[in-house]
Structures are given as structure tokens and as C-alpha cells.
């Protein structure tokens, strides 16, 4: 089984509204994914961190990343609505 999704480092893309990076930690047998989202009304970048063991399946990792992305989207949307003067 390929384990690139847990062992290769990936830097985040620059200038995108949504970006992510992967930081393996072989000493602890874990990988950290950092998700970034830029708000529309400000230049503020909000990070979210997901941690997974190298023994976790791809579906378990994907579920954690999806959940973190949804939470990140909701947080940024709430900030954008607040800055626009619209309360959710």
C-alpha cells in the first residue's frame, strides 16, 4: 500500500483562497495537515490543523479533513458576514 499521503511533505499553495499543507512527523508516527482559508472581506488567514496516525486508513483521514474544511468554511463565512454587517 502506498503511504505517500502520510509520509511526503507538501507546502501550501500561495495566494489561493483555500490552501493546505502536509507535515509528516515520522518520530511520532503521525502526519499533520494544516488547512488555510482567506476571508473575502479581510486579508485574515484562518488555519485549522488535522492530525492523523500513519496507520489510519485513507477514509478516516479524508473524513477528518472534510470535517475540518467544513468547520473552517463556516468560521470564515461567519467572519465575512460580520464584517459585511449581516448577522447570521
VEXFI-900835 format. One record per residue (C-alpha): residue number from 1; x, y, z; chain. Coordinates in nm, 3 decimals, m for minus. Layout:
! residues N
<site n="NUM" x="X" y="Y" z="Z" chain="A"/>
...
END
This chain:
! residues 88
<site n="1" x="0.000" y="0.000" z="0.000" chain="A"/>
<site n="2" x="0.130" y="0.343" z="m0.089" chain="A"/>
<site n="3" x="0.177" y="0.573" z="0.207" chain="A"/>
<site n="4" x="0.268" y="0.892" z="0.027" chain="A"/>
<site n="5" x="m0.040" y="1.058" z="0.175" chain="A"/>
<site n="6" x="0.122" y="1.029" z="0.518" chain="A"/>
<site n="7" x="0.497" y="1.045" z="0.450" chain="A"/>
<site n="8" x="0.561" y="1.315" z="0.186" chain="A"/>
<site n="9" x="0.576" y="1.682" z="0.282" chain="A"/>
<site n="10" x="0.365" y="1.927" z="0.081" chain="A"/>
<site n="11" x="0.388" y="2.305" z="0.100" chain="A"/>
<site n="12" x="0.070" y="2.518" z="0.076" chain="A"/>
<site n="13" x="m0.016" y="2.700" z="m0.245" chain="A"/>
<site n="14" x="0.041" y="3.075" z="m0.236" chain="A"/>
<site n="15" x="m0.233" y="3.330" z="m0.300" chain="A"/>
<site n="16" x="m0.528" y="3.095" z="m0.306" chain="A"/>
<site n="17" x="m0.844" y="3.139" z="m0.103" chain="A"/>
<site n="18" x="m0.812" y="2.781" z="0.024" chain="A"/>
<site n="19" x="m0.479" y="2.601" z="0.066" chain="A"/>
<site n="20" x="m0.336" y="2.312" z="0.263" chain="A"/>
<site n="21" x="m0.003" y="2.162" z="0.365" chain="A"/>
<site n="22" x="0.105" y="1.820" z="0.489" chain="A"/>
<site n="23" x="0.375" y="1.785" z="0.755" chain="A"/>
<site n="24" x="0.484" y="1.429" z="0.839" chain="A"/>
<site n="25" x="0.626" y="1.356" z="1.183" chain="A"/>
<site n="26" x="0.799" y="1.015" z="1.147" chain="A"/>
<site n="27" x="0.928" y="1.019" z="1.505" chain="A"/>
<site n="28" x="0.573" y="1.014" z="1.643" chain="A"/>
<site n="29" x="0.419" y="0.817" z="1.355" chain="A"/>
<site n="30" x="0.177" y="1.098" z="1.273" chain="A"/>
<site n="31" x="0.107" y="1.345" z="0.996" chain="A"/>
<site n="32" x="m0.034" y="1.695" z="1.041" chain="A"/>
<site n="33" x="m0.247" y="1.864" z="0.776" chain="A"/>
<site n="34" x="m0.281" y="2.240" z="0.801" chain="A"/>
<site n="35" x="m0.576" y="2.393" z="0.620" chain="A"/>
<site n="36" x="m0.585" y="2.766" z="0.544" chain="A"/>
<site n="37" x="m0.874" y="2.982" z="0.436" chain="A"/>
<site n="38" x="m0.860" y="3.351" z="0.348" chain="A"/>
<site n="39" x="m1.170" y="3.559" z="0.420" chain="A"/>
<site n="40" x="m1.327" y="3.768" z="0.144" chain="A"/>
<site n="41" x="m1.360" y="4.093" z="0.337" chain="A"/>
<site n="42" x="m1.022" y="4.093" z="0.510" chain="A"/>
<site n="43" x="m0.676" y="3.959" z="0.442" chain="A"/>
<site n="44" x="m0.703" y="3.745" z="0.752" chain="A"/>
<site n="45" x="m0.595" y="3.384" z="0.716" chain="A"/>
<site n="46" x="m0.751" y="3.126" z="0.945" chain="A"/>
<site n="47" x="m0.574" y="2.791" z="0.995" chain="A"/>
<site n="48" x="m0.713" y="2.454" z="1.101" chain="A"/>
<site n="49" x="m0.496" y="2.156" z="1.197" chain="A"/>
<site n="50" x="m0.583" y="1.789" z="1.148" chain="A"/>
<site n="51" x="m0.362" y="1.516" z="1.294" chain="A"/>
<site n="52" x="m0.369" y="1.151" z="1.185" chain="A"/>
<site n="53" x="m0.168" y="0.839" z="1.266" chain="A"/>
<site n="54" x="0.026" y="0.670" z="0.988" chain="A"/>
<site n="55" x="m0.186" y="0.361" z="1.050" chain="A"/>
<site n="56" x="m0.517" y="0.541" z="0.983" chain="A"/>
<site n="57" x="m0.693" y="0.448" z="0.662" chain="A"/>
<site n="58" x="m0.739" y="0.699" z="0.381" chain="A"/>
<site n="59" x="m1.112" y="0.713" z="0.450" chain="A"/>
<site n="60" x="m1.053" y="0.802" z="0.816" chain="A"/>
<site n="61" x="m0.807" y="1.075" z="0.717" chain="A"/>
<site n="62" x="m1.045" y="1.208" z="0.448" chain="A"/>
<site n="63" x="m1.331" y="1.223" z="0.697" chain="A"/>
<site n="64" x="m1.123" y="1.430" z="0.939" chain="A"/>
<site n="65" x="m1.007" y="1.663" z="0.661" chain="A"/>
<site n="66" x="m1.363" y="1.712" z="0.530" chain="A"/>
<site n="67" x="m1.490" y="1.792" z="0.878" chain="A"/>
<site n="68" x="m1.209" y="2.043" z="0.936" chain="A"/>
<site n="69" x="m1.270" y="2.207" z="0.599" chain="A"/>
<site n="70" x="m1.643" y="2.246" z="0.672" chain="A"/>
<site n="71" x="m1.570" y="2.399" z="1.012" chain="A"/>
<site n="72" x="m1.311" y="2.630" z="0.859" chain="A"/>
<site n="73" x="m1.556" y="2.738" z="0.587" chain="A"/>
<site n="74" x="m1.826" y="2.811" z="0.845" chain="A"/>
<site n="75" x="m1.586" y="3.012" z="1.063" chain="A"/>
<site n="76" x="m1.464" y="3.223" z="0.771" chain="A"/>
<site n="77" x="m1.819" y="3.277" z="0.643" chain="A"/>
<site n="78" x="m1.927" y="3.397" z="0.988" chain="A"/>
<site n="79" x="m1.639" y="3.648" z="0.991" chain="A"/>
<site n="80" x="m1.726" y="3.769" z="0.640" chain="A"/>
<site n="81" x="m2.092" y="3.817" z="0.732" chain="A"/>
<site n="82" x="m1.995" y="4.003" z="1.049" chain="A"/>
<site n="83" x="m1.760" y="4.234" z="0.853" chain="A"/>
<site n="84" x="m2.033" y="4.300" z="0.596" chain="A"/>
<site n="85" x="m2.276" y="4.399" z="0.871" chain="A"/>
<site n="86" x="m2.503" y="4.100" z="0.820" chain="A"/>
<site n="87" x="m2.560" y="3.881" z="1.123" chain="A"/>
<site n="88" x="m2.610" y="3.510" z="1.061" chain="A"/>
END
